[in-house]
Amino acid sequence: MKKLLHILGHIWCAPLTLVGLLVAYLGGGRFLTRDPDGVFYFLGDRFLLKAFFSMGYAGFCIGGVIVFNKAKHLANARLVKHEKRHFRQFQVLGLLMPLAYVLASLWALVRGGEAYWDNWFEVDARKAESQ
């Protein structure tokens, strides 16, 4: 049953995985590897991705694609767990994930918090880092 749910999750977030692959390739990303869960890992140290990472982020996830700004981040277990939690969130919410993420940021702001640090999806991903 768990394997079936995993496969269905991949299908459910497949459109966003395609977007992630396009962003990675068109942004100058270089393919690193694919893990046993089917997640694609890219290095985004060129072109548009380099500009994005200049804002201070170490990585991001779109569907089943995770892009890091440095290859060494693939060996950073905490960061990988953080981004893999976002992958799981995409598997559950599929195409609703981008909207849900924006709404969670707005909710954090309305409650007097910060759009990124107090976003429920980021809080959940930070919790996953230590699991």
C-alpha positions as protocol buffer text, in pm:
chain_id: "A"
residue {
  index: 1
  type: MET
  ca { x: 0 y: 0 z: 0 }
}
residue {
  index: 2
  type: LYS
  ca { x: 286 y: 240 z: 87 }
}
residue {
  index: 3
  type: LYS
  ca { x: 451 y: 181 z: -252 }
}
residue {
  index: 4
  type: LEU
  ca { x: 120 y: 241 z: -430 }
}
residue {
  index: 5
  type: LEU
  ca { x: 72 y: 571 z: -245 }
}
residue {
  index: 6
  type: HIS
  ca { x: 427 y: 672 z: -336 }
}
residue {
  index: 7
  type: ILE
  ca { x: 362 y: 601 z: -705 }
}
residue {
  index: 8
  type: LEU
  ca { x: 31 y: 787 z: -695 }
}
residue {
  index: 9
  type: GLY
  ca { x: 212 y: 1079 z: -529 }
}
residue {
  index: 10
  type: HIS
  ca { x: 459 y: 1090 z: -818 }
}
residue {
  index: 11
  type: ILE
  ca { x: 174 y: 1089 z: -1068 }
}
residue {
  index: 12
  type: TRP
  ca { x: -15 y: 1357 z: -873 }
}
residue {
  index: 13
  type: CYS
  ca { x: 287 y: 1592 z: -868 }
}
residue {
  index: 14
  type: ALA
  ca { x: 417 y: 1497 z: -1217 }
}
residue {
  index: 15
  type: PRO
  ca { x: 309 y: 1827 z: -1380 }
}
residue {
  index: 16
  type: LEU
  ca { x: 511 y: 2019 z: -1123 }
}
residue {
  index: 17
  type: THR
  ca { x: 803 y: 1780 z: -1161 }
}
residue {
  index: 18
  type: LEU
  ca { x: 803 y: 1871 z: -1531 }
}
residue {
  index: 19
  type: VAL
  ca { x: 805 y: 2239 z: -1435 }
}
residue {
  index: 20
  type: GLY
  ca { x: 1094 y: 2168 z: -1196 }
}
residue {
  index: 21
  type: LEU
  ca { x: 1290 y: 1993 z: -1472 }
}
residue {
  index: 22
  type: LEU
  ca { x: 1230 y: 2288 z: -1706 }
}
residue {
  index: 23
  type: VAL
  ca { x: 1340 y: 2538 z: -1440 }
}
residue {
  index: 24
  type: ALA
  ca { x: 1649 y: 2332 z: -1365 }
}
residue {
  index: 25
  type: TYR
  ca { x: 1754 y: 2287 z: -1728 }
}
residue {
  index: 26
  type: LEU
  ca { x: 1658 y: 2631 z: -1861 }
}
residue {
  index: 27
  type: GLY
  ca { x: 1804 y: 2800 z: -1555 }
}
residue {
  index: 28
  type: GLY
  ca { x: 2141 y: 2640 z: -1620 }
}
residue {
  index: 29
  type: GLY
  ca { x: 2116 y: 2351 z: -1376 }
}
residue {
  index: 30
  type: ARG
  ca { x: 2330 y: 2043 z: -1410 }
}
residue {
  index: 31
  type: PHE
  ca { x: 2191 y: 1700 z: -1328 }
}
residue {
  index: 32
  type: LEU
  ca { x: 2360 y: 1535 z: -1029 }
}
residue {
  index: 33
  type: THR
  ca { x: 2166 y: 1218 z: -951 }
}
residue {
  index: 34
  type: ARG
  ca { x: 1828 y: 1057 z: -894 }
}
residue {
  index: 35
  type: ASP
  ca { x: 1759 y: 890 z: -560 }
}
residue {
  index: 36
  type: PRO
  ca { x: 1567 y: 567 z: -485 }
}
residue {
  index: 37
  type: ASP
  ca { x: 1251 y: 773 z: -414 }
}
residue {
  index: 38
  type: GLY
  ca { x: 1266 y: 903 z: -772 }
}
residue {
  index: 39
  type: VAL
  ca { x: 1372 y: 1258 z: -682 }
}
residue {
  index: 40
  type: PHE
  ca { x: 1596 y: 1436 z: -933 }
}
residue {
  index: 41
  type: TYR
  ca { x: 1886 y: 1640 z: -791 }
}
residue {
  index: 42
  type: PHE
  ca { x: 2044 y: 1929 z: -979 }
}
residue {
  index: 43
  type: LEU
  ca { x: 2325 y: 2174 z: -919 }
}
residue {
  index: 44
  type: GLY
  ca { x: 2212 y: 2529 z: -993 }
}
residue {
  index: 45
  type: ASP
  ca { x: 2539 y: 2719 z: -1010 }
}
residue {
  index: 46
  type: ARG
  ca { x: 2493 y: 2882 z: -1352 }
}
residue {
  index: 47
  type: PHE
  ca { x: 2273 y: 3139 z: -1528 }
}
residue {
  index: 48
  type: LEU
  ca { x: 1933 y: 3218 z: -1375 }
}
residue {
  index: 49
  type: LEU
  ca { x: 1967 y: 2970 z: -1092 }
}
residue {
  index: 50
  type: LYS
  ca { x: 2290 y: 3135 z: -978 }
}
residue {
  index: 51
  type: ALA
  ca { x: 2105 y: 3468 z: -960 }
}
residue {
  index: 52
  type: PHE
  ca { x: 1825 y: 3307 z: -757 }
}
residue {
  index: 53
  type: PHE
  ca { x: 2069 y: 3149 z: -515 }
}
residue {
  index: 54
  type: SER
  ca { x: 2244 y: 3484 z: -467 }
}
residue {
  index: 55
  type: MET
  ca { x: 1946 y: 3567 z: -241 }
}
residue {
  index: 56
  type: GLY
  ca { x: 2087 y: 3326 z: 16 }
}
residue {
  index: 57
  type: TYR
  ca { x: 1894 y: 3004 z: -38 }
}
residue {
  index: 58
  type: ALA
  ca { x: 2082 y: 2672 z: -36 }
}
residue {
  index: 59
  type: GLY
  ca { x: 1819 y: 2476 z: -230 }
}
residue {
  index: 60
  type: PHE
  ca { x: 1462 y: 2453 z: -346 }
}
residue {
  index: 61
  type: CYS
  ca { x: 1212 y: 2189 z: -454 }
}
residue {
  index: 62
  type: ILE
  ca { x: 957 y: 2191 z: -735 }
}
residue {
  index: 63
  type: GLY
  ca { x: 764 y: 1865 z: -757 }
}
residue {
  index: 64
  type: GLY
  ca { x: 1015 y: 1580 z: -771 }
}
residue {
  index: 65
  type: VAL
  ca { x: 1310 y: 1808 z: -850 }
}
residue {
  index: 66
  type: ILE
  ca { x: 1550 y: 1945 z: -591 }
}
residue {
  index: 67
  type: VAL
  ca { x: 1809 y: 2203 z: -692 }
}
residue {
  index: 68
  type: PHE
  ca { x: 2105 y: 2292 z: -469 }
}
residue {
  index: 69
  type: ASN
  ca { x: 2340 y: 2587 z: -513 }
}
residue {
  index: 70
  type: LYS
  ca { x: 2645 y: 2374 z: -427 }
}
residue {
  index: 71
  type: ALA
  ca { x: 2712 y: 2007 z: -503 }
}
residue {
  index: 72
  type: LYS
  ca { x: 2830 y: 1953 z: -145 }
}
residue {
  index: 73
  type: HIS
  ca { x: 2474 y: 2018 z: -23 }
}
residue {
  index: 74
  type: LEU
  ca { x: 2375 y: 1675 z: -154 }
}
residue {
  index: 75
  type: ALA
  ca { x: 2586 y: 1537 z: 134 }
}
residue {
  index: 76
  type: ASN
  ca { x: 2418 y: 1764 z: 390 }
}
residue {
  index: 77
  type: ALA
  ca { x: 2166 y: 1527 z: 548 }
}
residue {
  index: 78
  type: ARG
  ca { x: 1967 y: 1803 z: 720 }
}
residue {
  index: 79
  type: LEU
  ca { x: 1925 y: 2003 z: 401 }
}
residue {
  index: 80
  type: VAL
  ca { x: 1835 y: 1695 z: 198 }
}
residue {
  index: 81
  type: LYS
  ca { x: 1572 y: 1598 z: 459 }
}
residue {
  index: 82
  type: HIS
  ca { x: 1434 y: 1953 z: 449 }
}
residue {
  index: 83
  type: GLU
  ca { x: 1396 y: 1953 z: 71 }
}
residue {
  index: 84
  type: LYS
  ca { x: 1267 y: 1594 z: 64 }
}
residue {
  index: 85
  type: ARG
  ca { x: 991 y: 1700 z: 305 }
}
residue {
  index: 86
  type: HIS
  ca { x: 891 y: 1960 z: 47 }
}
residue {
  index: 87
  type: PHE
  ca { x: 884 y: 1679 z: -211 }
}
residue {
  index: 88
  type: ARG
  ca { x: 644 y: 1485 z: 16 }
}
residue {
  index: 89
  type: GLN
  ca { x: 430 y: 1798 z: 46 }
}
residue {
  index: 90
  type: PHE
  ca { x: 417 y: 1816 z: -334 }
}
residue {
  index: 91
  type: GLN
  ca { x: 319 y: 1448 z: -345 }
}
residue {
  index: 92
  type: VAL
  ca { x: 24 y: 1516 z: -115 }
}
residue {
  index: 93
  type: LEU
  ca { x: -96 y: 1846 z: -262 }
}
residue {
  index: 94
  type: GLY
  ca { x: 12 y: 1816 z: -625 }
}
residue {
  index: 95
  type: LEU
  ca { x: -88 y: 2119 z: -829 }
}
residue {
  index: 96
  type: LEU
  ca { x: -239 y: 2278 z: -519 }
}
residue {
  index: 97
  type: MET
  ca { x: 103 y: 2308 z: -351 }
}
residue {
  index: 98
  type: PRO
  ca { x: 211 y: 2645 z: -500 }
}
residue {
  index: 99
  type: LEU
  ca { x: -120 y: 2805 z: -402 }
}
residue {
  index: 100
  type: ALA
  ca { x: -113 y: 2644 z: -57 }
}
residue {
  index: 101
  type: TYR
  ca { x: 243 y: 2769 z: -4 }
}
residue {
  index: 102
  type: VAL
  ca { x: 149 y: 3127 z: -95 }
}
residue {
  index: 103
  type: LEU
  ca { x: -160 y: 3111 z: 128 }
}
residue {
  index: 104
  type: ALA
  ca { x: 52 y: 2978 z: 417 }
}
residue {
  index: 105
  type: SER
  ca { x: 290 y: 3273 z: 371 }
}
residue {
  index: 106
  type: LEU
  ca { x: -1 y: 3517 z: 371 }
}
residue {
  index: 107
  type: TRP
  ca { x: -145 y: 3351 z: 682 }
}
residue {
  index: 108
  type: ALA
  ca { x: 191 y: 3385 z: 856 }
}
residue {
  index: 109
  type: LEU
  ca { x: 200 y: 3757 z: 770 }
}
residue {
  index: 110
  type: VAL
  ca { x: -159 y: 3813 z: 887 }
}
residue {
  index: 111
  type: ARG
  ca { x: -67 y: 3653 z: 1219 }
}
residue {
  index: 112
  type: GLY
  ca { x: 228 y: 3891 z: 1258 }
}
residue {
  index: 113
  type: GLY
  ca { x: 493 y: 3642 z: 1149 }
}
residue {
  index: 114
  type: GLU
  ca { x: 741 y: 3626 z: 864 }
}
residue {
  index: 115
  type: ALA
  ca { x: 632 y: 3495 z: 522 }
}
residue {
  index: 116
  type: TYR
  ca { x: 915 y: 3242 z: 491 }
}
residue {
  index: 117
  type: TRP
  ca { x: 1020 y: 3142 z: 843 }
}
residue {
  index: 118
  type: ASP
  ca { x: 667 y: 3115 z: 979 }
}
residue {
  index: 119
  type: ASN
  ca { x: 518 y: 2949 z: 670 }
}
residue {
  index: 120
  type: TRP
  ca { x: 369 y: 2616 z: 781 }
}
residue {
  index: 121
  type: PHE
  ca { x: 544 y: 2427 z: 500 }
}
residue {
  index: 122
  type: GLU
  ca { x: 884 y: 2564 z: 602 }
}
residue {
  index: 123
  type: VAL
  ca { x: 820 y: 2494 z: 970 }
}
residue {
  index: 124
  type: ASP
  ca { x: 725 y: 2137 z: 880 }
}
residue {
  index: 125
  type: ALA
  ca { x: 1037 y: 2097 z: 663 }
}
residue {
  index: 126
  type: ARG
  ca { x: 1261 y: 2228 z: 944 }
}
residue {
  index: 127
  type: LYS
  ca { x: 1106 y: 1971 z: 1180 }
}
residue {
  index: 128
  type: ALA
  ca { x: 1191 y: 1697 z: 927 }
}
residue {
  index: 129
  type: GLU
  ca { x: 1558 y: 1796 z: 936 }
}
residue {
  index: 130
  type: SER
  ca { x: 1605 y: 1629 z: 1275 }
}
residue {
  index: 131
  type: GLN
  ca { x: 1405 y: 1315 z: 1202 }
}
